[in-house]
Amino acid sequence: MFMEAELNGPTGRTPLGPGPLTIGRMPGSQMLLTDPQSSGHHAEIRPEGQGYSIIDLGSTNGTFVNEQRLTPHSSRMLVSGDRVRIGGTVFSYEAREPEPFAPTVYGGSPGQGNTPAFEPTVAVPPPVNYRSHAQQSYPQTPPPGYQQPPAYQGFPVPQPQYAPPGAPIYSPAGPAKKKGRGLWIVLSIIALLLIVGVAFAANAYANRSTPAKTLTTFCNDLKSSNYHDAYQQLSSSAQSQQSEANFTTSLQRSFSSVGGLKDCTFNNESDADATATAVMTLTVNLTVVPPINYNANLVSESGSWKINQIKKQQ
């Protein structure tokens, strides 16, 4: 003896009998659906044992019981209260044990009555419309003149993807994100090193030694009587031929005899590889003495330009 069972859905109550109940959009299905997410032959509810089971017939979007997707072509026993969802259409499965004894009929005259002491009570829950998982009750018997609304289409809902039991779950998003973050860190470090390298090279280029810088420093030292620093602008060869003391004494005597040094300039500076030449002009305060021109020769020593020789022009 099968238990009494039924499906409650948007279109009302569908009792389940001893034969299978086919569900789908294909004409000829015992429960014809108009849900666009349902297949032609979507699912089937069959009697099994003392109850009923549901089988997905290989549908495209799947059959869900309590939001768990069924394995196609594998039966799943239904339990009273289960929620069956096909696309956006939701049904509830209700079942109850059959009455063990038939109702008793009392014989007798009309005056004595034929009704039992207690009328049998059949509790039939109202049909339930599941829409976005919210329950709404429908009256079992529509009022007079009530027109049945069109079949519930439901809203298309995204189909959750359920992995079959025992299948591994992959989450590639995490490693990809870490890989992308690491790549950005490496690129940022490379960019920072390039910026530092360019800044260092630009600073080194701006502060590099040139013949013009050496001659400018030498002239400024002579005009400020800073003979010590002026001596440092001489090459090692020139310093080996004259000590700093002799260099200082010689310049002091020379400038004192003409009223002191007024100006020191240079022009016609040119360099080639490790040597350079220029014309240095010294102007003294004694006006009767014209500006004196000297030929200056420079050499590059360990990356720094030094004055190797200063010779008065004839």
SENU-922444 format. One record per residue (C-alpha): residue in one letter; x, z, y. Coordinates in nm, 4 decimals, m for minus. Layout:
+-----+----------+----------+----------+
| res |       xx |       zz |       yy |
+-----+----------+----------+----------+
|   A |        X |        Z |        Y |
...
+-----+----------+----------+----------+
END
This chain:
+-----+----------+----------+----------+
| res |       xx |       zz |       yy |
+-----+----------+----------+----------+
|   M |   0.0000 |   0.0000 |   0.0000 |
|   F |   0.1505 |  m0.1103 |   0.3335 |
|   M |   0.1419 |   0.1134 |   0.6361 |
|   E |  m0.0704 |   0.0007 |   0.9260 |
|   A |   0.1548 |  m0.1614 |   1.1873 |
|   E |   0.1220 |  m0.3768 |   1.4979 |
|   L |   0.3169 |  m0.5318 |   1.7810 |
|   N |   0.2150 |  m0.4426 |   2.1363 |
|   G |   0.3263 |  m0.6933 |   2.3967 |
|   P |   0.2347 |  m0.8709 |   2.7186 |
|   T |  m0.0599 |  m1.0509 |   2.5602 |
|   G |  m0.2010 |  m0.7490 |   2.3806 |
|   R |  m0.1919 |  m0.6112 |   2.0243 |
|   T |  m0.0947 |  m0.8156 |   1.7195 |
|   P |  m0.1700 |  m0.6441 |   1.3835 |
|   L |   0.0790 |  m0.7020 |   1.1016 |
|   G |  m0.0541 |  m0.7956 |   0.7597 |
|   P |   0.0817 |  m0.8518 |   0.4092 |
|   G |   0.2318 |  m1.1892 |   0.5013 |
|   P |   0.5228 |  m1.2759 |   0.7330 |
|   L |   0.4692 |  m1.3187 |   1.1078 |
|   T |   0.6649 |  m1.6105 |   1.2570 |
|   I |   0.7674 |  m1.5900 |   1.6236 |
|   G |   0.8880 |  m1.8764 |   1.8443 |
|   R |   0.8090 |  m2.1543 |   2.0885 |
|   M |   0.7465 |  m2.4178 |   1.8226 |
|   P |   0.3773 |  m2.5020 |   1.7754 |
|   G |   0.2630 |  m2.3567 |   1.4486 |
|   S |   0.4320 |  m2.0210 |   1.5049 |
|   Q |   0.1908 |  m1.7378 |   1.4343 |
|   M |   0.3092 |  m1.5686 |   1.7572 |
|   L |   0.3629 |  m1.8528 |   2.0039 |
|   L |   0.5985 |  m1.7664 |   2.2910 |
|   T |   0.6385 |  m1.9444 |   2.6243 |
|   D |   0.9541 |  m1.7572 |   2.7204 |
|   P |   1.2171 |  m2.0211 |   2.8150 |
|   Q |   1.4883 |  m1.8121 |   2.6492 |
|   S |   1.3181 |  m1.8114 |   2.3113 |
|   S |   1.3950 |  m2.0676 |   2.0389 |
|   G |   1.1492 |  m2.2845 |   1.8476 |
|   H |   1.1870 |  m2.0754 |   1.5299 |
|   H |   1.3197 |  m1.7556 |   1.6802 |
|   A |   1.2407 |  m1.4605 |   1.4526 |
|   E |   1.0164 |  m1.3425 |   1.1715 |
|   I |   0.8647 |  m1.0046 |   1.0804 |
|   R |   0.8172 |  m0.9562 |   0.7045 |
|   P |   0.6700 |  m0.6790 |   0.4915 |
|   E |   0.9437 |  m0.4941 |   0.3075 |
|   G |   0.8930 |  m0.1859 |   0.0913 |
|   Q |   0.6360 |   0.0363 |   0.2586 |
|   G |   0.7102 |  m0.1042 |   0.6064 |
|   Y |   0.8230 |  m0.4145 |   0.7909 |
|   S |   1.1566 |  m0.5707 |   0.8758 |
|   I |   1.2574 |  m0.8243 |   1.1400 |
|   I |   1.4952 |  m1.1194 |   1.0885 |
|   D |   1.6564 |  m1.3397 |   1.3527 |
|   L |   1.6273 |  m1.7016 |   1.2358 |
|   G |   1.9503 |  m1.8169 |   1.4044 |
|   S |   1.8107 |  m1.8248 |   1.7590 |
|   T |   2.0219 |  m1.9388 |   2.0541 |
|   N |   1.9839 |  m1.6292 |   2.2731 |
|   G |   1.9408 |  m1.3714 |   1.9974 |
|   T |   1.6875 |  m1.1061 |   1.9021 |
|   F |   1.7361 |  m0.7482 |   2.0214 |
|   V |   1.5984 |  m0.4229 |   1.8777 |
|   N |   1.6494 |  m0.1316 |   2.1146 |
|   E |   1.8956 |  m0.3599 |   2.3038 |
|   Q |   2.1103 |  m0.4111 |   1.9925 |
|   R |   2.1514 |  m0.7761 |   1.8980 |
|   L |   2.0593 |  m0.8566 |   1.5395 |
|   T |   2.2927 |  m1.0400 |   1.3072 |
|   P |   2.1308 |  m1.3798 |   1.2370 |
|   H |   1.9545 |  m1.4114 |   0.8997 |
|   S |   1.9985 |  m1.0385 |   0.8228 |
|   S |   1.6916 |  m0.8174 |   0.7976 |
|   R |   1.6588 |  m0.4961 |   0.9926 |
|   M |   1.3921 |  m0.2375 |   0.9067 |
|   L |   1.1629 |  m0.1484 |   1.1947 |
|   V |   1.0779 |   0.2084 |   1.2848 |
|   S |   0.7730 |   0.3084 |   1.4822 |
|   G |   0.8600 |   0.3070 |   1.8507 |
|   D |   1.1286 |   0.0340 |   1.8231 |
|   R |   1.1486 |  m0.2054 |   2.1187 |
|   V |   1.1900 |  m0.5727 |   2.0245 |
|   R |   1.3135 |  m0.8085 |   2.2986 |
|   I |   1.3206 |  m1.1885 |   2.2801 |
|   G |   1.4547 |  m1.3373 |   2.6020 |
|   G |   1.2598 |  m1.1618 |   2.8775 |
|   T |   0.9600 |  m1.0758 |   2.6549 |
|   V |   0.9449 |  m0.7227 |   2.5137 |
|   F |   0.7259 |  m0.5844 |   2.2325 |
|   S |   0.6862 |  m0.2355 |   2.0892 |
|   Y |   0.6484 |  m0.1811 |   1.7170 |
|   E |   0.3927 |   0.0858 |   1.6236 |
|   A |   0.3299 |   0.1991 |   1.2652 |
|   R |   0.1311 |   0.4785 |   1.0994 |
|   E |   0.0663 |   0.5887 |   0.7453 |
|   P |  m0.2589 |   0.4554 |   0.5873 |
|   E |  m0.5439 |   0.6934 |   0.5103 |
|   P |  m0.5007 |   0.8229 |   0.1539 |
|   F |  m0.8793 |   0.8347 |   0.0870 |
|   A |  m1.1655 |   0.6121 |   0.1920 |
|   P |  m1.4200 |   0.7723 |   0.4263 |
|   T |  m1.7011 |   0.9541 |   0.2428 |
|   V |  m2.0518 |   0.8058 |   0.2648 |
|   Y |  m2.3279 |   1.0626 |   0.2350 |
|   G |  m2.6500 |   0.9535 |   0.0617 |
|   G |  m2.9881 |   1.0920 |   0.1484 |
|   S |  m3.2984 |   1.0339 |   0.3451 |
|   P |  m3.2858 |   0.9219 |   0.7059 |
|   G |  m3.3821 |   1.2676 |   0.8120 |
|   Q |  m3.0852 |   1.4186 |   0.6375 |
|   G |  m2.8339 |   1.1771 |   0.8014 |
|   N |  m2.5518 |   0.9727 |   0.6548 |
|   T |  m2.2682 |   1.0780 |   0.8825 |
|   P |  m1.9721 |   1.2872 |   0.7666 |
|   A |  m1.9010 |   1.6256 |   0.9164 |
|   F |  m1.6010 |   1.4798 |   1.1065 |
|   E |  m1.5825 |   1.1241 |   1.2345 |
|   P |  m1.2511 |   0.9571 |   1.1447 |
|   T |  m1.0288 |   0.9067 |   1.4505 |
|   V |  m0.8007 |   0.6028 |   1.4841 |
|   A |  m0.5301 |   0.6522 |   1.7510 |
|   V |  m0.4293 |   0.3101 |   1.8782 |
|   P |  m0.1753 |   0.3203 |   2.1617 |
|   P |  m0.2548 |   0.0789 |   2.4435 |
|   P |  m0.0555 |  m0.2427 |   2.4657 |
|   V |   0.2605 |  m0.2014 |   2.6644 |
|   N |   0.4105 |  m0.4603 |   2.8964 |
|   Y |   0.7863 |  m0.4134 |   2.9296 |
|   R |   0.9167 |  m0.5640 |   3.2466 |
|   S |   1.2635 |  m0.4524 |   3.3601 |
|   H |   1.2264 |  m0.1659 |   3.1056 |
|   A |   0.9205 |  m0.0192 |   3.2890 |
|   Q |   0.6036 |   0.0459 |   3.0844 |
|   Q |   0.2552 |  m0.0537 |   3.2048 |
|   S |  m0.0632 |   0.0103 |   3.0042 |
|   Y |  m0.3224 |  m0.2620 |   2.9438 |
|   P |  m0.6862 |  m0.1810 |   2.8567 |
|   Q |  m0.7762 |  m0.2589 |   2.4977 |
|   T |  m1.1101 |  m0.4181 |   2.5913 |
|   P |  m1.1203 |  m0.6267 |   2.9116 |
|   P |  m1.4227 |  m0.5747 |   3.1397 |
|   P |  m1.7023 |  m0.8380 |   3.1434 |
|   G |  m1.6018 |  m1.1524 |   3.3309 |
|   Y |  m1.2314 |  m1.0732 |   3.3080 |
|   Q |  m1.0154 |  m1.3815 |   3.2659 |
|   Q |  m0.7024 |  m1.3459 |   3.0532 |
|   P |  m0.3937 |  m1.4132 |   3.2670 |
|   P |  m0.1478 |  m1.6782 |   3.1483 |
|   A |   0.1087 |  m1.5740 |   2.8905 |
|   Y |   0.3835 |  m1.3576 |   3.0353 |
|   Q |   0.6909 |  m1.5636 |   3.1000 |
|   G |   0.9233 |  m1.2809 |   3.1904 |
|   F |   1.2212 |  m1.3035 |   3.4174 |
|   P |   1.5398 |  m1.4641 |   3.2916 |
|   V |   1.7827 |  m1.1868 |   3.2304 |
|   P |   2.1520 |  m1.2220 |   3.1531 |
|   Q |   2.2112 |  m1.1890 |   2.7843 |
|   P |   2.4523 |  m0.9093 |   2.6995 |
|   Q |   2.7217 |  m1.0123 |   2.4576 |
|   Y |   2.7475 |  m0.7825 |   2.1616 |
|   A |   3.0381 |  m0.8079 |   1.9235 |
|   P |   2.9464 |  m0.7915 |   1.5518 |
|   P |   3.0210 |  m0.4616 |   1.3798 |
|   G |   3.3886 |  m0.4155 |   1.3094 |
|   A |   3.4997 |  m0.6991 |   1.5399 |
|   P |   3.7962 |  m0.6188 |   1.7677 |
|   I |   3.7236 |  m0.5906 |   2.1400 |
|   Y |   3.9643 |  m0.7702 |   2.3696 |
|   S |   4.0083 |  m0.6909 |   2.7360 |
|   P |   4.2530 |  m0.9430 |   2.8813 |
|   A |   4.1652 |  m0.8621 |   3.2441 |
|   G |   4.3894 |  m0.5514 |   3.2571 |
|   P |   4.7198 |  m0.7132 |   3.1477 |
|   A |   4.6579 |  m1.0193 |   3.3667 |
|   K |   4.6050 |  m0.7968 |   3.6668 |
|   K |   4.9220 |  m0.6008 |   3.5963 |
|   K |   5.1152 |  m0.9241 |   3.5465 |
|   G |   4.9895 |  m1.0621 |   3.8777 |
|   R |   5.0743 |  m0.7371 |   4.0560 |
|   G |   5.4260 |  m0.7374 |   3.9112 |
|   L |   5.4777 |  m1.0991 |   4.0207 |
|   W |   5.3774 |  m1.0121 |   4.3761 |
|   I |   5.6206 |  m0.7197 |   4.3790 |
|   V |   5.9072 |  m0.9440 |   4.2617 |
|   L |   5.8220 |  m1.2106 |   4.5200 |
|   S |   5.8021 |  m0.9465 |   4.7949 |
|   I |   6.1469 |  m0.8120 |   4.7029 |
|   I |   6.2940 |  m1.1631 |   4.7015 |
|   A |   6.1386 |  m1.2382 |   5.0408 |
|   L |   6.2751 |  m0.9104 |   5.1814 |
|   L |   6.6252 |  m0.9882 |   5.0522 |
|   L |   6.6092 |  m1.3345 |   5.2072 |
|   I |   6.5045 |  m1.1906 |   5.5433 |
|   V |   6.7849 |  m0.9331 |   5.5341 |
|   G |   7.0369 |  m1.2003 |   5.4319 |
|   V |   6.9305 |  m1.4349 |   5.7117 |
|   A |   6.9422 |  m1.1528 |   5.9676 |
|   F |   7.2879 |  m1.0486 |   5.8479 |
|   A |   7.4155 |  m1.4069 |   5.8624 |
|   A |   7.2701 |  m1.4586 |   6.2097 |
|   N |   7.4280 |  m1.1358 |   6.3329 |
|   A |   7.7637 |  m1.2282 |   6.1795 |
|   Y |   7.7472 |  m1.5723 |   6.3380 |
|   A |   7.6593 |  m1.4295 |   6.6793 |
|   N |   7.9451 |  m1.1755 |   6.6600 |
|   R |   8.2040 |  m1.4126 |   6.5148 |
|   S |   8.5380 |  m1.4464 |   6.6876 |
|   T |   8.5960 |  m1.7631 |   6.8947 |
|   P |   8.8845 |  m1.8810 |   7.1199 |
|   A |   8.6536 |  m1.8554 |   7.4226 |
|   K |   8.5626 |  m1.4911 |   7.3437 |
|   T |   8.9298 |  m1.3984 |   7.3002 |
|   L |   9.0305 |  m1.5622 |   7.6329 |
|   T |   8.7352 |  m1.4009 |   7.8138 |
|   T |   8.8306 |  m1.0558 |   7.6811 |
|   F |   9.1978 |  m1.1094 |   7.7732 |
|   C |   9.1106 |  m1.2127 |   8.1327 |
|   N |   8.8712 |  m0.9207 |   8.1791 |
|   D |   9.1380 |  m0.6776 |   8.0547 |
|   L |   9.3945 |  m0.8202 |   8.2997 |
|   K |   9.1535 |  m0.7967 |   8.5940 |
|   S |   9.0708 |  m0.4334 |   8.5069 |
|   S |   9.4424 |  m0.3527 |   8.4492 |
|   N |   9.3610 |  m0.2577 |   8.0890 |
|   Y |   9.6915 |  m0.3858 |   7.9541 |
|   H |   9.6575 |  m0.1975 |   7.6250 |
|   D |   9.3458 |  m0.3895 |   7.5245 |
|   A |   9.4915 |  m0.7118 |   7.6630 |
|   Y |   9.7928 |  m0.6620 |   7.4337 |
|   Q |   9.5526 |  m0.6364 |   7.1354 |
|   Q |   9.4432 |  m0.9963 |   7.2023 |
|   L |   9.7932 |  m1.1224 |   7.1195 |
|   S |   9.8807 |  m1.2557 |   6.7762 |
|   S |  10.1027 |  m1.0611 |   6.5395 |
|   S |  10.3775 |  m1.3163 |   6.6074 |
|   A |  10.3552 |  m1.2660 |   6.9829 |
|   Q |  10.3521 |  m0.8861 |   6.9436 |
|   S |  10.6631 |  m0.9044 |   6.7257 |
|   Q |  10.8485 |  m1.0764 |   7.0100 |
|   Q |  10.7452 |  m0.8283 |   7.2832 |
|   S |  10.6477 |  m0.4652 |   7.2624 |
|   E |  10.3347 |  m0.3326 |   7.4316 |
|   A |  10.5485 |  m0.1325 |   7.6806 |
|   N |  10.7462 |  m0.4390 |   7.7902 |
|   F |  10.4218 |  m0.6405 |   7.8077 |
|   T |  10.2609 |  m0.3803 |   8.0337 |
|   T |  10.5670 |  m0.3316 |   8.2604 |
|   S |  10.6174 |  m0.7040 |   8.3029 |
|   L |  10.2562 |  m0.7654 |   8.4119 |
|   Q |  10.2499 |  m0.4687 |   8.6476 |
|   R |  10.5621 |  m0.5883 |   8.8294 |
|   S |  10.4447 |  m0.9452 |   8.8494 |
|   F |  10.1003 |  m0.8631 |   8.9919 |
|   S |  10.2376 |  m0.5989 |   9.2346 |
|   S |  10.4706 |  m0.8527 |   9.3936 |
|   V |  10.1801 |  m1.0829 |   9.4859 |
|   G |   9.9273 |  m0.8201 |   9.5994 |
|   G |   9.7548 |  m0.7828 |   9.2605 |
|   L |   9.5450 |  m1.0084 |   9.0365 |
|   K |   9.2301 |  m1.1441 |   9.1969 |
|   D |   9.0848 |  m1.3584 |   8.9203 |
|   C |   9.1519 |  m1.4977 |   8.5736 |
|   T |   8.9720 |  m1.8017 |   8.4369 |
|   F |   9.0215 |  m2.0658 |   8.1705 |
|   N |   8.9010 |  m2.4177 |   8.0947 |
|   N |   8.9621 |  m2.7159 |   7.8685 |
|   E |   8.9255 |  m2.4925 |   7.5619 |
|   S |   8.9368 |  m2.6791 |   7.2323 |
|   D |   8.9967 |  m2.5740 |   6.8741 |
|   A |   9.0803 |  m2.7486 |   6.5476 |
|   D |   9.0800 |  m2.5604 |   6.2191 |
|   A |   9.3078 |  m2.2552 |   6.2726 |
|   T |   9.4541 |  m2.3409 |   6.6171 |
|   A |   9.3142 |  m2.3759 |   6.9670 |
|   T |   9.4353 |  m2.4537 |   7.3197 |
|   A |   9.3117 |  m2.3830 |   7.6701 |
|   V |   9.4294 |  m2.3838 |   8.0324 |
|   M |   9.4354 |  m2.0353 |   8.1870 |
|   T |   9.4359 |  m1.9990 |   8.5671 |
|   L |   9.5498 |  m1.6798 |   8.7432 |
|   T |   9.4589 |  m1.6258 |   9.1117 |
|   V |   9.6424 |  m1.3523 |   9.3053 |
|   N |   9.5478 |  m1.1697 |   9.6238 |
|   L |   9.8388 |  m1.3078 |   9.8217 |
|   T |   9.6844 |  m1.6171 |   9.9767 |
|   V |  10.0116 |  m1.7965 |  10.0308 |
|   V |  10.0529 |  m1.8133 |   9.6522 |
|   P |   9.8380 |  m2.0913 |   9.5002 |
|   P |   9.6559 |  m2.0403 |   9.1667 |
|   I |   9.8941 |  m2.0551 |   8.8733 |
|   N |   9.8030 |  m2.2508 |   8.5572 |
|   Y |   9.9216 |  m2.1550 |   8.2097 |
|   N |   9.8901 |  m2.3332 |   7.8772 |
|   A |   9.7468 |  m2.0900 |   7.6216 |
|   N |   9.7839 |  m2.1463 |   7.2480 |
|   L |   9.5655 |  m1.9510 |   7.0030 |
|   V |   9.5711 |  m1.9042 |   6.6279 |
|   S |   9.3158 |  m1.7683 |   6.3799 |
|   E |   9.4323 |  m1.4561 |   6.1987 |
|   S |   9.2041 |  m1.3152 |   5.9245 |
|   G |   8.8986 |  m1.4632 |   6.0937 |
|   S |   8.9907 |  m1.3444 |   6.4452 |
|   W |   9.1320 |  m1.5655 |   6.7202 |
|   K |   9.4502 |  m1.4351 |   6.8887 |
|   I |   9.6675 |  m1.5620 |   7.1750 |
|   N |   9.9927 |  m1.6824 |   7.0276 |
|   Q |  10.1680 |  m1.8096 |   7.3418 |
|   I |  10.1118 |  m1.8311 |   7.7194 |
|   K |  10.3407 |  m2.0762 |   7.9001 |
|   K |  10.3378 |  m2.1619 |   8.2700 |
|   Q |  10.2728 |  m2.5268 |   8.3483 |
|   Q |  10.5564 |  m2.7150 |   8.5216 |
+-----+----------+----------+----------+
END
